Amino acid sequence: CLPLDLCPSDIDEDGLTGVTDLMELLSLFGTACEAEDVDPELGEFTCGDPMNYHGYDYATVQIGEQCWFAENLQTTKYLSGDEISNLTTALNEEWQYADSGAYSNYQYWNLSEVEMVSLYGRLYNQFAVQDERGLCPNDWHVPHRFEFEEMIEFVGGEEEAGDALKSSPEDTPSWPGNNSSGFSGAPGGLRDFHGPFSSFGGQGFWWSQTFTEMGVVGGQGEVGFYWGFRLNNNGVSGFNEPSSMGTSIRCLKDTE
């Protein structure tokens, strides 16, 4: 049985709503509420349950000892509740030279923006990944490179993992993998660091948290690392690209 909270304003539980309760509420003003990470019936989150974040229930899947989102992130807000800059309709130069977190919705003539986001999520630059306000729910994070590598190794290694990680023809959205992992990778394409959208339907890419300020690629000093799967290729490939590249995001549950 779940107890009824008949007086939620009575924070100190003295039976009255008083000055102490008001002061406690004011002390919390402006702080972010924690994302739901529990099943209201079971009392705790179990991997495989949906994970509610900013009003949307993300499917989750256990792969080895890791718990992953089984679909791409589509939030328009950081964990803090602050808005992420929407540069979907920005000029290519605006996207290329942005120096802070931003997202784009892939522009594809055959699907509406709502359909694209629902099926493939949104594309985020590396600046959004590195933003201290966080992209993922409490107790979740954008995976590091080595955490992706752990998953890839578990499902067969870099030469074979793509088939296990890609959606199958029976999934929505579909792709010619077997999805034996349950990761349900979809070909959401990317927004190139120069600005144009490309690769939709043929490739899917996912940022890691791993990045370096060493070296210069494409005229930009910060370089991030992401993984990609391709059509008609069973493997998984890693790429180092400028932070203005826009790719999909998956969240990974923190470990104890």
C-alpha positions as CSV (number, residue, x, y, z in Angstrom):
1,C,0.0,0.0,0.0
2,L,1.2,3.5,-0.7
3,P,0.5,6.1,2.0
4,L,-1.6,9.1,1.1
5,D,0.1,12.5,1.4
6,L,-2.9,14.6,2.5
7,C,-0.8,17.7,3.4
8,P,2.2,17.9,1.1
9,S,2.8,21.5,2.3
10,D,3.5,20.2,5.8
11,I,7.2,19.7,5.1
12,D,8.3,19.3,8.8
13,E,5.4,17.0,9.5
14,D,4.1,18.8,12.6
15,G,0.5,18.7,11.5
16,L,0.4,22.4,10.4
17,T,1.5,24.4,7.4
18,G,3.6,27.1,9.1
19,V,6.6,29.4,8.8
20,T,9.1,26.5,9.1
21,D,7.5,24.9,6.1
22,L,7.6,28.1,4.1
23,M,11.3,28.7,4.9
24,E,12.2,25.2,3.8
25,L,10.3,25.7,0.6
26,L,12.1,29.0,-0.1
27,S,15.5,27.3,0.6
28,L,14.7,24.9,-2.3
29,F,13.4,27.6,-4.7
30,G,15.1,27.3,-8.1
31,T,16.6,23.9,-7.6
32,A,15.9,21.2,-10.2
33,C,13.4,18.4,-9.2
34,E,14.9,15.0,-9.6
35,A,13.7,12.9,-12.6
36,E,11.6,9.9,-11.8
37,D,13.9,6.9,-11.4
38,V,11.4,4.6,-9.7
39,D,8.5,2.4,-10.6
40,P,5.6,3.8,-8.4
41,E,4.3,0.2,-8.0
42,L,7.6,-1.6,-7.3
43,G,9.2,1.2,-5.4
44,E,12.4,1.1,-7.3
45,F,13.7,1.2,-10.9
46,T,14.5,-2.1,-12.6
47,C,16.3,-2.0,-15.9
48,G,13.8,-2.8,-18.6
49,D,11.2,-0.5,-17.0
50,P,10.5,2.8,-18.7
51,M,12.6,5.8,-17.5
52,N,10.6,9.0,-17.3
53,Y,12.6,12.1,-18.0
54,H,11.2,15.5,-18.7
55,G,7.7,14.0,-19.3
56,Y,8.8,11.3,-21.7
57,D,9.1,7.5,-21.0
58,Y,12.3,6.1,-22.5
59,A,12.6,2.4,-23.0
60,T,15.6,0.8,-21.2
61,V,17.5,-2.4,-21.8
62,Q,20.1,-4.4,-19.9
63,I,23.2,-5.2,-22.0
64,G,25.7,-7.2,-20.0
65,E,26.1,-5.4,-16.7
66,Q,25.0,-2.1,-18.1
67,C,21.6,-0.5,-18.3
68,W,21.0,1.7,-21.4
69,F,18.3,3.8,-22.9
70,A,16.9,1.7,-25.8
71,E,16.0,4.9,-27.8
72,N,17.7,8.2,-28.6
73,L,17.5,11.2,-26.4
74,Q,15.0,13.8,-27.4
75,T,15.0,16.3,-24.5
76,T,15.1,20.0,-25.2
77,K,16.3,20.8,-21.7
78,Y,19.3,20.1,-19.5
79,L,18.7,18.1,-16.3
80,S,18.7,21.5,-14.5
81,G,15.6,22.5,-16.5
82,D,17.5,25.1,-18.5
83,E,16.7,25.1,-22.2
84,I,19.2,23.8,-24.7
85,S,19.7,26.1,-27.7
86,N,17.6,25.0,-30.7
87,L,19.7,25.6,-33.9
88,T,17.5,23.4,-36.2
89,T,16.8,26.3,-38.6
90,A,20.1,28.1,-38.0
91,L,22.4,28.8,-40.9
92,N,25.1,26.3,-41.4
93,E,27.7,28.8,-40.3
94,E,25.8,29.4,-37.0
95,W,25.8,25.7,-36.3
96,Q,29.5,25.3,-37.2
97,Y,30.7,28.2,-35.0
98,A,28.4,27.7,-32.0
99,D,30.6,27.5,-28.9
100,S,27.9,26.2,-26.5
101,G,25.4,23.4,-26.2
102,A,22.9,23.1,-28.9
103,Y,20.6,20.6,-30.7
104,S,19.1,20.2,-34.1
105,N,16.1,18.2,-35.4
106,Y,17.1,16.4,-38.6
107,Q,15.5,18.0,-41.6
108,Y,14.1,15.3,-43.9
109,W,11.6,16.1,-46.6
110,N,9.6,12.8,-46.3
111,L,8.9,13.0,-42.5
112,S,7.6,15.8,-40.3
113,E,9.8,17.2,-37.6
114,V,7.5,15.6,-35.0
115,E,7.8,12.2,-36.6
116,M,11.6,12.5,-36.9
117,V,12.0,13.3,-33.2
118,S,9.6,10.6,-32.1
119,L,11.5,7.9,-34.2
120,Y,15.1,9.1,-34.1
121,G,15.4,11.6,-31.3
122,R,17.5,14.8,-31.6
123,L,21.0,15.6,-32.7
124,Y,23.3,17.3,-30.1
125,N,26.7,18.9,-30.3
126,Q,29.6,17.9,-28.0
127,F,29.3,21.2,-26.1
128,A,25.9,20.0,-24.9
129,V,27.4,16.7,-23.8
130,Q,30.1,18.5,-21.8
131,D,27.7,21.1,-20.2
132,E,27.8,20.7,-16.4
133,R,24.0,21.1,-16.3
134,G,23.7,17.5,-17.6
135,L,21.9,16.0,-20.6
136,C,20.7,12.8,-18.9
137,P,18.5,12.1,-15.8
138,N,19.8,11.9,-12.3
139,D,21.8,8.7,-11.9
140,W,22.3,8.4,-15.6
141,H,25.0,9.9,-17.9
142,V,26.3,10.2,-21.5
143,P,28.6,7.1,-21.7
144,H,32.4,7.4,-21.9
145,R,34.3,5.8,-24.7
146,F,35.4,2.8,-22.6
147,E,31.7,2.2,-21.5
148,F,30.7,1.9,-25.2
149,E,33.7,-0.4,-25.7
150,E,32.5,-2.6,-22.9
151,M,29.1,-2.9,-24.5
152,I,30.5,-3.5,-28.0
153,E,32.8,-6.2,-26.7
154,F,29.9,-7.9,-24.9
155,V,27.9,-8.2,-28.1
156,G,30.6,-9.5,-30.4
157,G,33.4,-6.9,-30.8
158,E,33.9,-4.1,-33.2
159,E,33.8,-6.2,-36.4
160,E,30.4,-7.9,-35.6
161,A,28.6,-5.7,-32.9
162,G,26.8,-3.5,-35.5
163,D,24.4,-6.2,-36.5
164,A,23.5,-6.9,-32.8
165,L,23.1,-3.2,-32.0
166,K,21.1,-2.2,-35.1
167,S,17.3,-2.3,-35.2
168,S,15.8,-5.2,-37.1
169,P,13.4,-5.1,-40.0
170,E,10.5,-5.8,-37.6
171,D,11.4,-2.9,-35.3
172,T,10.1,0.7,-35.6
173,P,12.1,2.4,-36.9
174,S,13.5,-0.6,-38.9
175,W,17.0,-1.3,-40.1
176,P,18.6,-4.5,-41.4
177,G,20.2,-5.6,-38.1
178,N,19.1,-8.4,-35.8
179,N,18.9,-6.2,-32.7
180,S,19.8,-9.2,-30.5
181,S,21.2,-6.7,-27.9
182,G,18.0,-4.7,-27.6
183,F,19.9,-1.5,-28.2
184,S,17.7,-0.7,-31.2
185,G,20.2,1.5,-33.0
186,A,18.5,3.5,-35.8
187,P,20.0,5.4,-38.7
188,G,19.3,8.9,-37.5
189,G,22.1,10.5,-39.5
190,L,24.0,13.5,-38.2
191,R,24.5,17.3,-38.6
192,D,28.0,17.8,-40.0
193,F,30.3,20.2,-38.2
194,H,30.1,22.4,-41.3
195,G,26.3,22.5,-40.8
196,P,24.6,20.3,-43.5
197,F,22.5,17.3,-42.5
198,S,23.6,13.9,-43.9
199,S,23.6,10.1,-43.6
200,F,19.9,9.7,-42.6
201,G,18.7,6.2,-43.3
202,G,22.2,4.9,-43.9
203,Q,24.2,5.6,-40.7
204,G,23.6,6.2,-37.0
205,F,26.1,8.0,-34.6
206,W,26.3,8.4,-30.9
207,W,28.4,10.8,-28.9
208,S,30.5,9.6,-26.0
209,Q,31.7,11.9,-23.1
210,T,35.3,11.4,-24.2
211,F,36.9,14.4,-25.8
212,T,40.2,16.1,-26.1
213,E,41.4,19.7,-26.5
214,M,44.6,18.4,-28.2
215,G,45.0,19.0,-31.9
216,V,42.8,20.8,-34.4
217,V,40.2,19.1,-36.7
218,G,38.2,21.2,-39.1
219,G,39.5,24.4,-37.7
220,Q,38.2,23.7,-34.2
221,G,40.4,22.8,-31.2
222,E,38.0,20.6,-29.2
223,V,37.5,17.1,-30.6
224,G,34.9,14.6,-29.4
225,F,34.7,10.8,-29.9
226,Y,31.6,9.0,-31.1
227,W,30.6,5.6,-32.4
228,G,28.8,4.8,-35.6
229,F,27.0,2.0,-37.4
230,R,26.5,1.8,-41.2
231,L,24.1,0.1,-43.6
232,N,25.4,-3.1,-45.1
233,N,28.2,-3.3,-42.6
234,N,28.2,-5.5,-39.5
235,G,30.9,-3.5,-37.7
236,V,31.1,-0.5,-35.4
237,S,33.5,2.4,-36.1
238,G,34.8,5.2,-33.9
239,F,35.4,8.7,-35.0
240,N,37.2,11.8,-33.6
241,E,35.4,14.9,-34.8
242,P,34.9,18.6,-33.9
243,S,32.6,19.4,-31.0
244,S,30.2,21.1,-33.5
245,M,29.3,17.7,-35.0
246,G,25.7,16.8,-34.2
247,T,24.9,13.2,-33.3
248,S,22.4,11.1,-31.4
249,I,22.7,10.5,-27.6
250,R,22.0,7.5,-25.4
251,C,22.0,7.6,-21.6
252,L,23.7,5.0,-19.5
253,K,22.7,4.2,-15.9
254,D,25.4,5.0,-13.2
255,T,26.9,2.0,-11.5
256,E,27.2,1.7,-7.7
